[in-house]
Amino acid sequence: MPKMKTKKGMRKRMSLTKHGKVKRFRTKTGHMQVVKNAKQRRRLRKALIMEGAYAKTVAHLIGSR
């Protein structure tokens, strides 16, 4: 059986940390920043560590072992 190919679009948007956790950036940061308050903009700058079953699926799709 051939190896599973990495999903390139997902690989560009998410990455794996040193310990294998999936890290992604938050949505809603592209435009319309003027209507968001400063606290919300600060929170949107920080990356997010994914948890749960979906994180395990994503890790598999982007090339985790």
PyMOL commands that set and color helices and strands:
alter all, ss='L'
color gray80, all
select helices_A, chain A and resi 8-13+33-35+38-45+52-61
alter helices_A, ss='H'
color red, helices_A
select strands_A, chain A and resi 14-16+22-24+48-49
alter strands_A, ss='S'
color yellow, strands_A
deselect
rebuild
show_as cartoon
